[in-house]
Amino acid sequence: MRHFGHIAPQVRQRLFHREPSAFSADSPARLLSAALGATLYSPATRPRLADDIVKQAGNGVVSMVLCLEDSIDDADVAEGEENLVRQFADLDSRTGVEPPLLFIRVRVPEQIPDLVRRLGAGVRLLSGFVLPKFTEERGLPFLEAMASAEAESGHRLFAMPVLESPELLYRESRVDTLEGIARAVGKFRDRVLALRLGVTDFCSSYGLRRAPDMTAYDVQIVASVIADVVNMLGRADGSGFTVTGPVWEYFRVSERMFKPQLRQSPFLEGQAVELREKLIEHAMDGLLREISLDQANGLLGKTCIHPSHVLPVHALSVVSHEEFSDAEDILRPERGGGGVLRSAYTNKMNEVKPHRAWAERTLLRAEVFGVAKEDVGFVELLAAGIPG
């Protein structure tokens, strides 16, 4: 699979200076953690789940979570498990089909080895498990269960803990909780693919819900948690993990209080005025702003609950030609001793040592999402990815 693989080759050639690289479920963890992109959630109870998965793969989705937790009723868990077993068997029987990276969001540790056994041969299509309400105390049993299931099945499994517990939100317990999470995921570093943020749960602890005009970063109590998670768990010194962006809840707006957050000029230049109007109508201007703020705050990828959110996440994850040029200049072997140089675009200073970690992360993102041509921006990438 590859990002933008659903777009015709000739269109990719027109858009990309360097096209996204292909990867598979067997690729190295470091590459997969950067490649997750927009991770689309789906209830595990959907009766035509296998068809849905194939359809979404054809629309550019590269990672999905099949949820047995909050998205379904407590009474439907057994039915959801049975449905997953059937749907994985269906997918496994199809030839020539490459599904996205598939993860199951479970409720309790005991579900992990049980589901791995019940999936049988279909377990080869499973990339791992999403672990809810993760703290050191609650999370370690999940990680241990996953390690046992992996050993028993002989199939590599990754964990994606969800950081959403009240202990993480409350100021008096936040640091201790983060330190405990760091100890837990540190013990299973090779199997923790990414850490996911459960911002909806954070808001629920205070009876809050951000409006479509607001991003998670406008809700200060949420923004403070994101900052602390990245501070302690997302460092670029080799100790950190990929931290993914929070879910965007909206896909249509009936009324708005503030002006749209999308400038007109990029859409006028790209002759895509109708696209701008459609994005605003479906609350995508707020989503695009939040994706940009995710990246500015050290997050990569995003939890998505609607297929229409996938393309904006991926379009804004593509590395611009200017970013790529700066990153390559900073990482040239002859720059190993440091120093300062003017960017090739002659509009900024590149300081080799302070910008090195940024450059390394940028080139990793470029590998999986590609590098846009010099005259191609996010508007062209969005427009090209929309089905005709």
Contacts in CASP RR format, 6 or more apart in sequence:
PFRMAT RR
TARGET T0000
AUTHOR 0000-0000-0000
METHOD contacts of the structure
MODEL  1
MRHFGHIAPQVRQRLFHREPSAFSADSPARLLSAALGATLYSPATRPRLA
DDIVKQAGNGVVSMVLCLEDSIDDADVAEGEENLVRQFADLDSRTGVEPP
LLFIRVRVPEQIPDLVRRLGAGVRLLSGFVLPKFTEERGLPFLEAMASAE
AESGHRLFAMPVLESPELLYRESRVDTLEGIARAVGKFRDRVLALRLGVT
DFCSSYGLRRAPDMTAYDVQIVASVIADVVNMLGRADGSGFTVTGPVWEY
FRVSERMFKPQLRQSPFLEGQAVELREKLIEHAMDGLLREISLDQANGLL
GKTCIHPSHVLPVHALSVVSHEEFSDAEDILRPERGGGGVLRSAYTNKMN
EVKPHRAWAERTLLRAEVFGVAKEDVGFVELLAAGIPG
1 22 0 8 1.000
1 23 0 8 1.000
1 24 0 8 1.000
1 57 0 8 1.000
1 62 0 8 1.000
1 98 0 8 1.000
1 100 0 8 1.000
2 19 0 8 1.000
2 20 0 8 1.000
2 21 0 8 1.000
2 22 0 8 1.000
2 23 0 8 1.000
2 62 0 8 1.000
3 20 0 8 1.000
3 35 0 8 1.000
3 37 0 8 1.000
3 60 0 8 1.000
3 62 0 8 1.000
3 314 0 8 1.000
3 317 0 8 1.000
3 368 0 8 1.000
3 369 0 8 1.000
3 370 0 8 1.000
4 12 0 8 1.000
4 15 0 8 1.000
4 16 0 8 1.000
4 19 0 8 1.000
4 20 0 8 1.000
4 60 0 8 1.000
4 314 0 8 1.000
4 381 0 8 1.000
4 384 0 8 1.000
4 385 0 8 1.000
5 12 0 8 1.000
5 20 0 8 1.000
5 60 0 8 1.000
6 58 0 8 1.000
6 59 0 8 1.000
6 60 0 8 1.000
6 385 0 8 1.000
7 15 0 8 1.000
7 384 0 8 1.000
7 385 0 8 1.000
11 384 0 8 1.000
12 19 0 8 1.000
13 19 0 8 1.000
14 373 0 8 1.000
15 372 0 8 1.000
15 373 0 8 1.000
15 376 0 8 1.000
15 380 0 8 1.000
15 381 0 8 1.000
15 384 0 8 1.000
16 318 0 8 1.000
16 370 0 8 1.000
16 371 0 8 1.000
16 372 0 8 1.000
16 373 0 8 1.000
16 376 0 8 1.000
17 321 0 8 1.000
17 324 0 8 1.000
17 371 0 8 1.000
17 372 0 8 1.000
17 373 0 8 1.000
17 374 0 8 1.000
18 324 0 8 1.000
18 366 0 8 1.000
18 370 0 8 1.000
18 371 0 8 1.000
19 370 0 8 1.000
20 367 0 8 1.000
20 368 0 8 1.000
20 369 0 8 1.000
20 370 0 8 1.000
21 367 0 8 1.000
21 368 0 8 1.000
21 370 0 8 1.000
23 31 0 8 1.000
23 32 0 8 1.000
23 35 0 8 1.000
23 368 0 8 1.000
24 98 0 8 1.000
25 32 0 8 1.000
25 101 0 8 1.000
25 125 0 8 1.000
25 127 0 8 1.000
26 156 0 8 1.000
27 35 0 8 1.000
29 158 0 8 1.000
29 190 0 8 1.000
29 193 0 8 1.000
30 364 0 8 1.000
31 364 0 8 1.000
31 367 0 8 1.000
31 368 0 8 1.000
32 101 0 8 1.000
32 127 0 8 1.000
32 158 0 8 1.000
32 193 0 8 1.000
33 193 0 8 1.000
33 194 0 8 1.000
33 241 0 8 1.000
33 242 0 8 1.000
33 300 0 8 1.000
34 242 0 8 1.000
34 300 0 8 1.000
34 364 0 8 1.000
34 365 0 8 1.000
34 367 0 8 1.000
34 368 0 8 1.000
35 62 0 8 1.000
35 63 0 8 1.000
35 368 0 8 1.000
35 369 0 8 1.000
36 62 0 8 1.000
36 63 0 8 1.000
36 101 0 8 1.000
36 193 0 8 1.000
36 194 0 8 1.000
36 242 0 8 1.000
36 244 0 8 1.000
36 300 0 8 1.000
36 301 0 8 1.000
37 62 0 8 1.000
37 63 0 8 1.000
37 244 0 8 1.000
37 300 0 8 1.000
37 301 0 8 1.000
37 302 0 8 1.000
37 313 0 8 1.000
37 314 0 8 1.000
37 317 0 8 1.000
38 61 0 8 1.000
38 63 0 8 1.000
38 301 0 8 1.000
38 302 0 8 1.000
38 304 0 8 1.000
38 309 0 8 1.000
38 310 0 8 1.000
38 311 0 8 1.000
38 312 0 8 1.000
38 313 0 8 1.000
38 314 0 8 1.000
39 63 0 8 1.000
39 64 0 8 1.000
39 65 0 8 1.000
39 103 0 8 1.000
39 196 0 8 1.000
39 244 0 8 1.000
39 301 0 8 1.000
39 302 0 8 1.000
39 303 0 8 1.000
39 304 0 8 1.000
40 56 0 8 1.000
40 61 0 8 1.000
40 63 0 8 1.000
40 64 0 8 1.000
40 65 0 8 1.000
40 100 0 8 1.000
40 304 0 8 1.000
40 305 0 8 1.000
40 307 0 8 1.000
40 310 0 8 1.000
41 64 0 8 1.000
41 65 0 8 1.000
41 67 0 8 1.000
41 71 0 8 1.000
41 105 0 8 1.000
41 247 0 8 1.000
41 303 0 8 1.000
41 304 0 8 1.000
41 305 0 8 1.000
42 49 0 8 1.000
42 52 0 8 1.000
42 53 0 8 1.000
42 64 0 8 1.000
42 65 0 8 1.000
42 66 0 8 1.000
42 67 0 8 1.000
42 71 0 8 1.000
43 66 0 8 1.000
43 67 0 8 1.000
43 71 0 8 1.000
43 72 0 8 1.000
44 66 0 8 1.000
44 67 0 8 1.000
44 68 0 8 1.000
44 71 0 8 1.000
44 72 0 8 1.000
44 80 0 8 1.000
44 81 0 8 1.000
44 83 0 8 1.000
44 84 0 8 1.000
44 104 0 8 1.000
45 72 0 8 1.000
45 76 0 8 1.000
45 79 0 8 1.000
45 80 0 8 1.000
45 83 0 8 1.000
46 52 0 8 1.000
46 83 0 8 1.000
47 83 0 8 1.000
49 66 0 8 1.000
49 83 0 8 1.000
49 84 0 8 1.000
49 87 0 8 1.000
50 87 0 8 1.000
50 88 0 8 1.000
50 90 0 8 1.000
50 91 0 8 1.000
50 94 0 8 1.000
53 64 0 8 1.000
53 87 0 8 1.000
53 91 0 8 1.000
53 99 0 8 1.000
53 100 0 8 1.000
53 102 0 8 1.000
54 91 0 8 1.000
54 94 0 8 1.000
54 97 0 8 1.000
54 99 0 8 1.000
56 64 0 8 1.000
56 100 0 8 1.000
56 307 0 8 1.000
56 310 0 8 1.000
57 97 0 8 1.000
57 98 0 8 1.000
57 99 0 8 1.000
57 100 0 8 1.000
59 307 0 8 1.000
59 310 0 8 1.000
59 387 0 8 1.000
60 310 0 8 1.000
60 311 0 8 1.000
60 314 0 8 1.000
61 100 0 8 1.000
61 307 0 8 1.000
61 310 0 8 1.000
62 100 0 8 1.000
62 101 0 8 1.000
63 100 0 8 1.000
63 101 0 8 1.000
63 102 0 8 1.000
63 103 0 8 1.000
63 127 0 8 1.000
64 99 0 8 1.000
64 100 0 8 1.000
64 101 0 8 1.000
64 102 0 8 1.000
64 103 0 8 1.000
65 103 0 8 1.000
65 104 0 8 1.000
65 105 0 8 1.000
65 130 0 8 1.000
65 160 0 8 1.000
65 303 0 8 1.000
66 84 0 8 1.000
66 102 0 8 1.000
66 103 0 8 1.000
66 104 0 8 1.000
66 105 0 8 1.000
67 104 0 8 1.000
67 105 0 8 1.000
67 130 0 8 1.000
68 77 0 8 1.000
68 80 0 8 1.000
68 81 0 8 1.000
68 84 0 8 1.000
68 104 0 8 1.000
68 105 0 8 1.000
68 106 0 8 1.000
68 107 0 8 1.000
68 111 0 8 1.000
69 105 0 8 1.000
69 106 0 8 1.000
69 107 0 8 1.000
69 132 0 8 1.000
70 132 0 8 1.000
72 80 0 8 1.000
77 107 0 8 1.000
81 111 0 8 1.000
81 114 0 8 1.000
81 115 0 8 1.000
81 118 0 8 1.000
84 104 0 8 1.000
84 115 0 8 1.000
84 119 0 8 1.000
85 115 0 8 1.000
85 118 0 8 1.000
85 119 0 8 1.000
88 119 0 8 1.000
88 122 0 8 1.000
88 123 0 8 1.000
88 125 0 8 1.000
88 126 0 8 1.000
89 122 0 8 1.000
91 97 0 8 1.000
91 99 0 8 1.000
91 122 0 8 1.000
91 125 0 8 1.000
92 121 0 8 1.000
92 122 0 8 1.000
92 124 0 8 1.000
92 125 0 8 1.000
99 125 0 8 1.000
101 127 0 8 1.000
102 125 0 8 1.000
102 126 0 8 1.000
102 127 0 8 1.000
102 128 0 8 1.000
103 126 0 8 1.000
103 127 0 8 1.000
103 128 0 8 1.000
103 129 0 8 1.000
103 130 0 8 1.000
103 158 0 8 1.000
103 160 0 8 1.000
104 115 0 8 1.000
104 126 0 8 1.000
104 128 0 8 1.000
104 129 0 8 1.000
104 130 0 8 1.000
105 129 0 8 1.000
105 130 0 8 1.000
105 132 0 8 1.000
105 162 0 8 1.000
106 112 0 8 1.000
106 115 0 8 1.000
106 129 0 8 1.000
106 130 0 8 1.000
106 131 0 8 1.000
106 132 0 8 1.000
106 142 0 8 1.000
107 132 0 8 1.000
109 141 0 8 1.000
109 142 0 8 1.000
109 144 0 8 1.000
109 145 0 8 1.000
110 145 0 8 1.000
112 129 0 8 1.000
112 142 0 8 1.000
112 145 0 8 1.000
112 146 0 8 1.000
112 149 0 8 1.000
113 145 0 8 1.000
113 148 0 8 1.000
113 149 0 8 1.000
113 152 0 8 1.000
116 123 0 8 1.000
116 126 0 8 1.000
116 149 0 8 1.000
116 152 0 8 1.000
116 153 0 8 1.000
116 155 0 8 1.000
116 157 0 8 1.000
117 149 0 8 1.000
117 152 0 8 1.000
117 153 0 8 1.000
119 126 0 8 1.000
123 153 0 8 1.000
123 155 0 8 1.000
124 155 0 8 1.000
126 155 0 8 1.000
126 157 0 8 1.000
127 157 0 8 1.000
127 158 0 8 1.000
127 193 0 8 1.000
128 146 0 8 1.000
128 157 0 8 1.000
128 158 0 8 1.000
128 159 0 8 1.000
128 160 0 8 1.000
128 193 0 8 1.000
129 142 0 8 1.000
129 146 0 8 1.000
129 157 0 8 1.000
129 158 0 8 1.000
129 159 0 8 1.000
129 160 0 8 1.000
130 159 0 8 1.000
130 160 0 8 1.000
130 161 0 8 1.000
130 162 0 8 1.000
130 196 0 8 1.000
131 139 0 8 1.000
131 142 0 8 1.000
131 143 0 8 1.000
131 159 0 8 1.000
131 160 0 8 1.000
131 161 0 8 1.000
131 162 0 8 1.000
132 162 0 8 1.000
132 164 0 8 1.000
133 162 0 8 1.000
133 164 0 8 1.000
133 165 0 8 1.000
133 201 0 8 1.000
134 142 0 8 1.000
134 161 0 8 1.000
134 162 0 8 1.000
134 163 0 8 1.000
134 164 0 8 1.000
134 165 0 8 1.000
134 181 0 8 1.000
134 184 0 8 1.000
135 165 0 8 1.000
135 167 0 8 1.000
135 168 0 8 1.000
135 177 0 8 1.000
135 180 0 8 1.000
135 181 0 8 1.000
135 184 0 8 1.000
136 177 0 8 1.000
136 180 0 8 1.000
136 181 0 8 1.000
136 183 0 8 1.000
136 184 0 8 1.000
138 165 0 8 1.000
139 161 0 8 1.000
139 184 0 8 1.000
140 184 0 8 1.000
140 187 0 8 1.000
142 159 0 8 1.000
142 161 0 8 1.000
143 159 0 8 1.000
143 184 0 8 1.000
143 185 0 8 1.000
143 187 0 8 1.000
143 188 0 8 1.000
143 191 0 8 1.000
143 192 0 8 1.000
146 157 0 8 1.000
146 159 0 8 1.000
146 188 0 8 1.000
146 191 0 8 1.000
147 188 0 8 1.000
147 191 0 8 1.000
149 157 0 8 1.000
150 156 0 8 1.000
150 157 0 8 1.000
150 191 0 8 1.000
157 191 0 8 1.000
158 191 0 8 1.000
158 192 0 8 1.000
158 193 0 8 1.000
159 188 0 8 1.000
159 191 0 8 1.000
159 192 0 8 1.000
159 193 0 8 1.000
160 192 0 8 1.000
160 193 0 8 1.000
160 194 0 8 1.000
160 195 0 8 1.000
160 196 0 8 1.000
161 181 0 8 1.000
161 184 0 8 1.000
161 185 0 8 1.000
161 192 0 8 1.000
161 195 0 8 1.000
161 196 0 8 1.000
162 195 0 8 1.000
162 196 0 8 1.000
162 197 0 8 1.000
162 198 0 8 1.000
163 181 0 8 1.000
163 195 0 8 1.000
163 196 0 8 1.000
163 197 0 8 1.000
163 198 0 8 1.000
163 229 0 8 1.000
164 197 0 8 1.000
164 198 0 8 1.000
164 199 0 8 1.000
164 200 0 8 1.000
164 201 0 8 1.000
164 202 0 8 1.000
165 177 0 8 1.000
165 201 0 8 1.000
166 205 0 8 1.000
167 173 0 8 1.000
167 174 0 8 1.000
167 176 0 8 1.000
167 177 0 8 1.000
168 174 0 8 1.000
168 177 0 8 1.000
168 178 0 8 1.000
168 181 0 8 1.000
168 202 0 8 1.000
168 225 0 8 1.000
168 229 0 8 1.000
169 202 0 8 1.000
169 205 0 8 1.000
169 221 0 8 1.000
169 225 0 8 1.000
170 205 0 8 1.000
174 225 0 8 1.000
174 228 0 8 1.000
175 228 0 8 1.000
178 228 0 8 1.000
178 229 0 8 1.000
178 232 0 8 1.000
178 233 0 8 1.000
179 232 0 8 1.000
181 233 0 8 1.000
182 232 0 8 1.000
182 233 0 8 1.000
185 192 0 8 1.000
185 195 0 8 1.000
185 233 0 8 1.000
185 241 0 8 1.000
186 192 0 8 1.000
192 241 0 8 1.000
193 242 0 8 1.000
194 241 0 8 1.000
194 242 0 8 1.000
194 243 0 8 1.000
194 244 0 8 1.000
195 229 0 8 1.000
195 233 0 8 1.000
195 234 0 8 1.000
195 241 0 8 1.000
195 242 0 8 1.000
195 243 0 8 1.000
195 244 0 8 1.000
196 243 0 8 1.000
196 244 0 8 1.000
196 245 0 8 1.000
196 303 0 8 1.000
197 225 0 8 1.000
197 226 0 8 1.000
197 229 0 8 1.000
197 243 0 8 1.000
197 244 0 8 1.000
197 245 0 8 1.000
197 246 0 8 1.000
197 299 0 8 1.000
197 303 0 8 1.000
198 246 0 8 1.000
198 247 0 8 1.000
198 303 0 8 1.000
199 216 0 8 1.000
199 222 0 8 1.000
199 226 0 8 1.000
199 246 0 8 1.000
199 247 0 8 1.000
200 246 0 8 1.000
200 247 0 8 1.000
200 249 0 8 1.000
202 221 0 8 1.000
202 222 0 8 1.000
202 225 0 8 1.000
203 209 0 8 1.000
203 210 0 8 1.000
203 219 0 8 1.000
203 222 0 8 1.000
206 221 0 8 1.000
208 219 0 8 1.000
208 221 0 8 1.000
208 222 0 8 1.000
209 249 0 8 1.000
210 216 0 8 1.000
210 218 0 8 1.000
210 219 0 8 1.000
210 222 0 8 1.000
210 249 0 8 1.000
211 257 0 8 1.000
212 250 0 8 1.000
212 253 0 8 1.000
212 256 0 8 1.000
212 283 0 8 1.000
212 286 0 8 1.000
213 256 0 8 1.000
213 257 0 8 1.000
213 258 0 8 1.000
213 286 0 8 1.000
215 286 0 8 1.000
215 289 0 8 1.000
215 290 0 8 1.000
215 293 0 8 1.000
216 222 0 8 1.000
216 223 0 8 1.000
216 226 0 8 1.000
216 246 0 8 1.000
216 290 0 8 1.000
216 293 0 8 1.000
217 223 0 8 1.000
217 226 0 8 1.000
217 290 0 8 1.000
217 293 0 8 1.000
217 297 0 8 1.000
222 246 0 8 1.000
226 246 0 8 1.000
226 297 0 8 1.000
226 299 0 8 1.000
227 297 0 8 1.000
229 243 0 8 1.000
230 243 0 8 1.000
230 297 0 8 1.000
230 298 0 8 1.000
230 299 0 8 1.000
233 240 0 8 1.000
233 241 0 8 1.000
233 243 0 8 1.000
234 240 0 8 1.000
234 241 0 8 1.000
234 242 0 8 1.000
234 243 0 8 1.000
234 298 0 8 1.000
236 357 0 8 1.000
236 358 0 8 1.000
236 360 0 8 1.000
236 361 0 8 1.000
237 357 0 8 1.000
242 300 0 8 1.000
243 298 0 8 1.000
243 299 0 8 1.000
243 300 0 8 1.000
244 299 0 8 1.000
244 300 0 8 1.000
244 301 0 8 1.000
244 302 0 8 1.000
244 303 0 8 1.000
245 294 0 8 1.000
245 299 0 8 1.000
245 300 0 8 1.000
245 301 0 8 1.000
245 302 0 8 1.000
245 303 0 8 1.000
246 290 0 8 1.000
246 294 0 8 1.000
246 302 0 8 1.000
246 303 0 8 1.000
247 302 0 8 1.000
247 303 0 8 1.000
247 304 0 8 1.000
247 305 0 8 1.000
248 283 0 8 1.000
248 286 0 8 1.000
248 287 0 8 1.000
248 290 0 8 1.000
248 302 0 8 1.000
248 304 0 8 1.000
248 305 0 8 1.000
248 309 0 8 1.000
249 305 0 8 1.000
250 282 0 8 1.000
250 283 0 8 1.000
250 287 0 8 1.000
251 282 0 8 1.000
251 283 0 8 1.000
251 306 0 8 1.000
251 308 0 8 1.000
251 309 0 8 1.000
252 281 0 8 1.000
252 282 0 8 1.000
252 283 0 8 1.000
253 280 0 8 1.000
253 281 0 8 1.000
253 282 0 8 1.000
253 283 0 8 1.000
260 280 0 8 1.000
260 285 0 8 1.000
261 285 0 8 1.000
261 286 0 8 1.000
261 288 0 8 1.000
261 289 0 8 1.000
262 276 0 8 1.000
262 279 0 8 1.000
262 280 0 8 1.000
262 285 0 8 1.000
262 288 0 8 1.000
264 273 0 8 1.000
264 276 0 8 1.000
266 377 0 8 1.000
266 378 0 8 1.000
266 379 0 8 1.000
267 273 0 8 1.000
267 275 0 8 1.000
267 276 0 8 1.000
267 379 0 8 1.000
269 379 0 8 1.000
270 379 0 8 1.000
270 380 0 8 1.000
270 383 0 8 1.000
272 379 0 8 1.000
272 380 0 8 1.000
272 382 0 8 1.000
272 383 0 8 1.000
275 379 0 8 1.000
275 382 0 8 1.000
275 383 0 8 1.000
275 386 0 8 1.000
278 284 0 8 1.000
279 285 0 8 1.000
279 288 0 8 1.000
279 312 0 8 1.000
279 382 0 8 1.000
282 308 0 8 1.000
284 308 0 8 1.000
284 309 0 8 1.000
284 312 0 8 1.000
287 309 0 8 1.000
287 312 0 8 1.000
288 312 0 8 1.000
288 316 0 8 1.000
288 378 0 8 1.000
291 302 0 8 1.000
291 312 0 8 1.000
291 313 0 8 1.000
291 316 0 8 1.000
292 316 0 8 1.000
294 300 0 8 1.000
294 301 0 8 1.000
294 302 0 8 1.000
295 316 0 8 1.000
295 317 0 8 1.000
300 317 0 8 1.000
300 365 0 8 1.000
301 313 0 8 1.000
301 317 0 8 1.000
302 309 0 8 1.000
302 313 0 8 1.000
304 310 0 8 1.000
304 313 0 8 1.000
311 382 0 8 1.000
311 385 0 8 1.000
311 386 0 8 1.000
312 382 0 8 1.000
314 369 0 8 1.000
314 381 0 8 1.000
315 378 0 8 1.000
315 381 0 8 1.000
315 382 0 8 1.000
315 385 0 8 1.000
316 378 0 8 1.000
317 365 0 8 1.000
317 369 0 8 1.000
318 369 0 8 1.000
318 370 0 8 1.000
318 371 0 8 1.000
318 372 0 8 1.000
318 378 0 8 1.000
318 381 0 8 1.000
319 327 0 8 1.000
319 362 0 8 1.000
319 365 0 8 1.000
319 366 0 8 1.000
319 369 0 8 1.000
319 370 0 8 1.000
319 371 0 8 1.000
319 372 0 8 1.000
320 371 0 8 1.000
320 372 0 8 1.000
320 377 0 8 1.000
321 371 0 8 1.000
321 372 0 8 1.000
321 373 0 8 1.000
321 374 0 8 1.000
321 376 0 8 1.000
322 343 0 8 1.000
322 345 0 8 1.000
322 374 0 8 1.000
323 362 0 8 1.000
323 366 0 8 1.000
324 362 0 8 1.000
324 363 0 8 1.000
324 366 0 8 1.000
324 371 0 8 1.000
325 343 0 8 1.000
325 344 0 8 1.000
325 345 0 8 1.000
326 343 0 8 1.000
326 344 0 8 1.000
326 345 0 8 1.000
326 348 0 8 1.000
326 350 0 8 1.000
326 355 0 8 1.000
326 359 0 8 1.000
326 362 0 8 1.000
327 358 0 8 1.000
327 359 0 8 1.000
327 360 0 8 1.000
327 362 0 8 1.000
327 363 0 8 1.000
327 366 0 8 1.000
328 359 0 8 1.000
328 363 0 8 1.000
329 335 0 8 1.000
329 341 0 8 1.000
329 343 0 8 1.000
329 344 0 8 1.000
329 350 0 8 1.000
330 350 0 8 1.000
330 352 0 8 1.000
330 355 0 8 1.000
330 356 0 8 1.000
330 358 0 8 1.000
330 359 0 8 1.000
331 356 0 8 1.000
331 359 0 8 1.000
331 360 0 8 1.000
331 363 0 8 1.000
335 341 0 8 1.000
335 352 0 8 1.000
336 352 0 8 1.000
337 352 0 8 1.000
337 353 0 8 1.000
338 351 0 8 1.000
338 352 0 8 1.000
338 353 0 8 1.000
339 351 0 8 1.000
339 352 0 8 1.000
339 353 0 8 1.000
340 349 0 8 1.000
340 350 0 8 1.000
340 351 0 8 1.000
340 352 0 8 1.000
341 349 0 8 1.000
341 350 0 8 1.000
341 352 0 8 1.000
342 348 0 8 1.000
342 349 0 8 1.000
342 350 0 8 1.000
343 349 0 8 1.000
343 350 0 8 1.000
372 380 0 8 1.000
372 381 0 8 1.000
END
